[in-house]
Amino acid sequence: MSNRIERVNAEIKKVLANTIANDLRNPNVKGFITVTNVDTTNDLSHCNVLVSIYGLTEEEKQNSFYALINCVPFLRKTIAHKVDLRITPELHFKLDNGLDESEKMNKILSKLDIHKGE
């Protein structure tokens, strides 16, 4: 990946994280939302955004995620104003369950350690 794309990814990630945390006015976007990764194509036409949502049940996470997807036009407009790009990429949000999965694995491993000592 080129340095330019890495800088663009970092800038988009920073703008999205700040906008989601401070500027979204959609009451259906709930929980603590973290932008975990941003991957922009070389031609800047598309951008995959991974987000994690904490502090909610699975159903609430899904509802909050879909509400966030409905905010994509606002988020693109914000990127267009704050990031100096000739083309504002299409945003494709995906839910990152990596931390949830690692938490489940840690619980399983801790149970195994308890039974191992007996």
VEXDREN-2710 file (C-alpha; in Angstrom, 1 decimal):
% VEXDREN-2710
k/r/px/py/pz
1/MET/0.0/0.0/0.0
2/SER/1.4/3.4/-0.9
3/ASN/2.1/6.1/1.6
4/ARG/-0.5/8.3/0.1
5/ILE/-3.3/5.7/0.6
6/GLU/-2.1/5.1/4.1
7/ARG/-2.3/8.9/4.9
8/VAL/-5.8/9.0/3.3
9/ASN/-6.9/6.0/5.3
10/ALA/-5.6/7.6/8.5
11/GLU/-7.3/10.9/7.8
12/ILE/-10.7/9.3/6.9
13/LYS/-10.5/7.2/10.0
14/LYS/-9.9/10.2/12.2
15/VAL/-12.7/12.2/10.6
16/LEU/-15.2/9.3/10.8
17/ALA/-14.3/8.5/14.4
18/ASN/-14.7/12.2/15.4
19/THR/-17.9/12.7/13.5
20/ILE/-19.6/9.5/14.7
21/ALA/-18.6/10.3/18.3
22/ASN/-19.6/14.0/18.3
23/ASP/-21.7/15.1/15.3
24/LEU/-24.3/12.3/14.5
25/ARG/-27.7/13.3/15.6
26/ASN/-29.4/10.0/14.9
27/PRO/-30.9/8.7/18.2
28/ASN/-30.8/5.2/16.8
29/VAL/-27.0/5.1/16.6
30/LYS/-26.3/3.8/20.1
31/GLY/-23.4/2.2/22.0
32/PHE/-19.8/3.0/22.0
33/ILE/-18.8/2.9/18.3
34/THR/-15.1/2.6/17.3
35/VAL/-13.7/2.8/13.8
36/THR/-11.2/-0.1/13.8
37/ASN/-10.0/0.0/10.2
38/VAL/-10.3/2.0/7.0
39/ASP/-9.2/0.6/3.7
40/THR/-9.5/2.8/0.6
41/THR/-9.0/1.5/-2.9
42/ASN/-6.1/2.9/-4.9
43/ASP/-8.4/5.0/-7.2
44/LEU/-10.2/6.4/-4.0
45/SER/-13.6/5.4/-5.3
46/HIS/-14.4/3.0/-2.5
47/CYS/-13.6/2.8/1.2
48/ASN/-14.3/-0.1/3.5
49/VAL/-14.8/0.9/7.1
50/LEU/-14.8/-1.6/9.9
51/VAL/-16.6/-0.5/13.1
52/SER/-17.0/-2.2/16.5
53/ILE/-20.0/-1.4/18.7
54/TYR/-19.7/-2.0/22.4
55/GLY/-22.2/-2.0/25.3
56/LEU/-25.2/-3.4/23.6
57/THR/-26.9/-6.7/23.1
58/GLU/-26.5/-8.4/19.7
59/GLU/-29.9/-7.1/18.5
60/GLU/-29.2/-3.6/19.7
61/LYS/-25.8/-3.7/17.9
62/GLN/-27.5/-4.7/14.6
63/ASN/-30.1/-1.9/15.0
64/SER/-27.4/0.6/15.8
65/PHE/-25.2/-0.6/12.8
66/TYR/-28.1/-0.2/10.4
67/ALA/-28.8/3.2/11.7
68/LEU/-25.2/4.1/11.2
69/ILE/-25.4/2.9/7.6
70/ASN/-28.4/5.3/7.1
71/CYS/-26.0/8.1/8.1
72/VAL/-23.6/7.4/5.2
73/PRO/-24.6/10.4/3.1
74/PHE/-23.9/12.7/6.0
75/LEU/-20.6/11.0/6.7
76/ARG/-19.5/11.3/3.1
77/LYS/-20.4/14.9/3.0
78/THR/-18.3/15.5/6.2
79/ILE/-15.4/13.7/4.6
80/ALA/-15.8/15.8/1.5
81/HIS/-15.5/19.0/3.6
82/LYS/-12.7/17.9/6.0
83/VAL/-10.4/15.7/3.8
84/ASP/-8.7/17.3/0.8
85/LEU/-9.6/14.7/-1.9
86/ARG/-10.6/15.2/-5.5
87/ILE/-13.0/12.2/-5.2
88/THR/-15.0/11.4/-2.0
89/PRO/-15.1/7.6/-1.8
90/GLU/-18.2/5.5/-1.4
91/LEU/-18.3/4.3/2.1
92/HIS/-19.0/0.6/2.8
93/PHE/-19.4/-0.2/6.5
94/LYS/-18.9/-3.6/8.0
95/LEU/-19.3/-4.7/11.6
96/ASP/-16.0/-5.8/13.1
97/ASN/-16.7/-8.6/15.6
98/GLY/-13.1/-9.4/16.2
99/LEU/-13.0/-8.2/19.8
100/ASP/-16.2/-10.0/20.6
101/GLU/-14.8/-13.2/19.2
102/SER/-11.5/-12.8/21.2
103/GLU/-13.5/-12.2/24.4
104/LYS/-15.4/-15.4/23.8
105/MET/-12.2/-17.3/23.2
106/ASN/-10.7/-15.8/26.4
107/LYS/-13.7/-17.0/28.4
108/ILE/-13.4/-20.5/27.0
109/LEU/-9.6/-20.6/27.7
110/SER/-10.1/-19.3/31.2
111/LYS/-12.6/-22.1/31.8
112/LEU/-10.1/-24.7/30.5
113/ASP/-7.4/-23.3/32.8
114/ILE/-9.8/-23.7/35.8
115/HIS/-10.5/-27.3/35.0
116/LYS/-6.8/-28.0/34.3
117/GLY/-5.7/-27.3/37.8
118/GLU/-8.0/-29.9/39.4
END
